[in-house]
Amino acid sequence: MKTEGIGLGVVVIGAIFVDIKGYPSEVYIPGGRNAGRVEQVHGGVSRNIAEDIANVELRPTFISLVDDTGVGADVIKKLNAHKVNTDYIRVTPDGMAVFGNNGDVVAAISKRPDLHPIYDILAQHGDEIFEKADSIAIEIDIDKDIVKLVFALAEKHNKPVYAVVSNMRIAFER
């Protein structure tokens, strides 16, 4: 569903995270097998922003990555159902982060995805994306090279850039 000749609205750039939450039926036994239920919740600051923009009936374009798994396919399916343009989401082996926890967080695991393929998307399609965009929203604490390229393309195409922070520790480091 390429959007030839159609404006891309607000272009959102950033990571996708998936929370996997486990709720044991009985007392949790660390290191043991625990019966219960598991929920997967799609998240990530940028993914949330893209979905929220779509929920007010604007038609955002989301530039991101998903894993080459059923969970990645589910994320794209849900975004498409919200009418988010997913033409520039790429499927990669390490495309999104997964968080795990239970109700009281006995253990939490998170991995930061390799976002470098977003740079490749922008290097290849940046001019066509930014030319058609109304504005850009970027997760400012992603890879520095991506941020620099976004600001260069925004300046070239005279587009406003709005920055959001997803990880204060990384933002402060920069």
C-alpha positions in Angstrom: 0.0 0.0 0.0 2.5 2.6 -1.1 1.2 6.2 -0.8 2.3 7.7 -4.1 1.2 11.3 -4.4 -0.5 11.3 -1.0 0.7 13.5 1.9 2.2 11.6 4.7 0.9 13.8 7.6 3.0 13.7 10.7 5.9 11.4 10.3 6.8 9.6 13.5 10.3 8.1 13.9 11.3 5.8 16.7 11.4 2.4 18.4 8.7 -0.2 19.1 8.6 -2.0 22.4 6.4 -4.9 23.5 5.6 -5.5 27.1 5.1 -9.2 28.0 3.4 -9.4 31.3 3.0 -12.6 33.2 0.5 -13.1 36.0 1.0 -16.3 37.9 -2.1 -18.2 39.1 -0.4 -19.1 42.4 2.6 -17.8 44.4 5.4 -16.9 42.0 8.4 -19.3 42.3 11.6 -17.7 41.0 13.4 -20.2 38.8 10.5 -22.6 38.8 7.6 -23.2 36.4 4.7 -21.0 37.0 1.2 -21.4 35.5 -0.8 -18.3 34.8 -1.6 -16.0 32.0 0.5 -13.9 29.7 -0.4 -10.6 28.0 1.5 -8.8 25.2 1.0 -5.0 25.1 2.4 -3.0 22.2 4.3 0.0 23.3 7.1 2.4 22.8 6.8 6.1 23.0 6.9 6.6 19.2 4.5 3.8 18.5 2.1 5.2 21.1 2.3 8.6 19.5 1.7 7.3 16.0 -1.4 5.4 17.3 -2.6 8.4 19.3 -2.3 10.7 16.2 -4.3 8.1 14.2 -6.9 7.9 16.9 -7.8 11.6 16.4 -8.3 10.7 12.7 -5.1 12.2 11.4 -3.1 9.9 9.2 0.5 9.5 10.5 3.3 7.7 8.8 5.5 5.6 11.2 9.2 4.9 10.5 10.3 2.0 12.7 11.4 -1.6 12.9 9.7 -4.8 14.0 11.0 -8.3 14.6 10.5 -11.0 12.0 8.1 -12.8 14.3 4.4 -13.1 14.8 4.6 -10.4 17.4 6.1 -8.0 14.9 3.4 -8.9 12.4 0.7 -8.2 15.1 2.2 -4.8 15.8 1.9 -3.9 12.1 -1.6 -5.3 11.8 -2.8 -3.2 14.8 -1.2 0.0 13.4 -2.8 -0.6 10.0 -6.2 -1.1 11.8 -5.7 2.3 13.3 -4.9 3.7 9.8 -1.2 4.4 10.5 0.9 4.3 7.3 3.4 1.5 7.9 5.0 1.6 4.5 8.4 2.5 6.1 8.4 0.0 8.9 11.0 -2.6 8.1 11.1 -6.2 9.4 14.5 -7.1 10.8 15.8 -10.0 13.1 16.4 -7.5 16.0 13.8 -4.9 15.2 12.0 -4.2 18.5 12.5 -4.5 22.2 10.7 -6.8 24.6 10.0 -6.1 28.2 8.9 -8.7 30.6 7.3 -8.3 34.1 4.5 -9.5 36.3 2.2 -7.4 38.3 4.7 -6.6 41.0 7.9 -6.8 38.8 9.7 -9.8 40.1 12.0 -9.5 37.1 12.1 -7.1 34.2 14.0 -7.7 31.0 14.5 -5.2 28.2 16.6 -5.1 25.1 17.3 -2.0 23.1 16.7 -2.8 19.4 19.4 -2.1 16.8 17.8 1.0 15.2 20.4 1.5 12.5 18.1 0.2 9.7 16.0 3.3 10.3 19.0 5.3 9.1 19.0 3.2 5.9 15.3 3.8 5.4 15.9 7.6 5.7 19.0 7.5 3.5 17.0 5.7 0.8 13.6 7.4 1.1 14.2 10.5 3.2 13.6 13.1 0.5 10.3 11.5 -0.6 9.2 11.1 3.0 10.1 14.6 4.2 8.8 16.3 1.0 5.3 14.9 1.6 5.3 15.3 5.4 3.5 18.0 7.3 5.9 17.7 10.3 8.3 15.2 12.0 8.1 13.7 15.5 11.3 11.9 16.5 12.3 10.0 19.6 15.3 12.2 20.3 17.3 9.6 22.3 17.7 7.1 19.4 21.0 6.7 17.5 22.8 10.0 17.0 23.3 9.4 13.3 19.6 9.0 12.7 18.9 12.2 14.7 21.4 14.2 12.6 20.0 12.9 9.4 16.4 13.7 10.4 17.4 17.3 11.2 19.3 17.7 8.0 16.3 16.4 6.0 13.9 18.6 7.9 16.0 21.7 7.2 16.4 20.8 3.6 12.6 20.4 3.2 11.7 23.2 5.7 9.7 20.9 8.0 9.2 21.4 11.8 10.6 18.7 14.1 9.1 17.8 17.4 11.2 15.8 19.8 10.1 13.3 22.4 12.2 11.6 25.0 11.7 7.9 25.7 14.7 7.3 28.0 15.8 10.1 30.2 19.1 8.5 31.1 20.2 8.3 27.4 18.8 11.8 26.7 20.9 13.2 29.6 24.0 11.4 28.4 23.7 13.2 25.0 
